[in-house]
């Protein structure tokens, strides 16, 4: 006990040093842990959105012929087919809206941009379709205003500048005939 009384100043100094070094270290560890947890949440959202899109694709492929994958308006649809196609497009727009709300940021770089690009590409491909782009204003009428504006602008851009793949497919089709 006598030793502790004689060295109380040393112990007090050590306690102060531990507090001075330990507190910032604890804050650093906490911030690092929160950042990692946020990255895990973002990854989980991205994975869930991707799974939802694949569920949409599976749903459309198993639907009783709503011709959702038919890109041209020259097919004859019954009113039931039109209703099914509308419902599928509503589901798709809802999924796109969730992706936009959780993933879109105009200034994103790095991982965020890499996660967003596939969504934008998919949205652009759907917007290049005559049926989808024709119905889009009604489909996004009650959605998030920023999302609706983004989709309509994306649709205009997709219609103005067709993708190279469409040109390649048309050229290949013309060579076959």
Residue pairs with C-beta under 8 A, 6 or more apart in sequence:
4 11
42 115
45 102
45 103
46 102
46 103
46 115
49 95
49 98
49 99
49 102
49 103
49 119
52 95
52 98
53 95
53 122
56 88
56 91
56 92
56 95
59 88
59 91
60 66
60 68
60 69
60 88
61 69
63 84
63 88
64 84
65 81
66 77
66 81
66 84
66 85
66 88
67 75
67 77
67 81
67 85
68 84
68 85
68 88
68 89
71 129
71 130
71 131
72 130
73 130
73 131
77 85
85 131
86 135
89 132
89 135
89 139
90 139
92 126
93 136
93 139
93 140
93 143
93 151
94 143
96 119
96 122
96 123
96 126
96 147
96 151
97 143
97 144
97 147
99 119
100 119
100 144
100 146
100 147
100 150
100 151
101 144
101 147
103 112
103 115
103 116
103 119
104 116
104 119
104 150
105 112
105 116
108 116
120 154
123 151
123 154
124 154
124 157
124 158
124 163
125 158
125 163
126 132
127 133
127 136
127 151
127 154
127 155
127 157
127 158
127 159
128 158
128 159
128 162
128 163
128 166
132 155
133 155
133 158
133 159
136 151
136 152
136 155
137 152
140 147
140 148
140 151
140 152
141 148
143 151
